[in-house]
Amino acid sequence: MFALLIPALLSFLVLAAHFFRNDQPILVFLCLCAPCLLLVRKTWATVLLQVLLLIGALEWVRTLLEIAAVRQETGQPWHRMAAILGGVGAFTALSGMVFFLPALRRHYAASCAAVVEEKPSG
């Protein structure tokens, strides 16, 4: 099951490197701490991770547009850069989809089912 989480872990690591390069230590810290939510077997934790990955994908799109504008203005090639950053953004967005896989849904929903079963019927 750990192998299913590798895309999300890689996405957060690459985002942390991106923010480190841009000298944004708070966002670096957030990206390095976010995977710790994987230890919480609650639905809200997976939803929060999915939202963070979607925001990360939007950051890649913002970066793509910013760099492309500068490169177009200076007459430099920008298509390859756009393809690479677009791919990284798509990978980051799709990393959040791993939580919809049946194995991970069962793993993170198991604690919710246990709580429901423990409640006395009355």
Secondary structure as UniProt FT lines:
FT   HELIX           2..21
FT   TURN            22..23
FT   HELIX           25..33
FT   HELIX           34..39
FT   HELIX           43..74
FT   HELIX           79..95
FT   HELIX           96..100
FT   HELIX           102..118
//
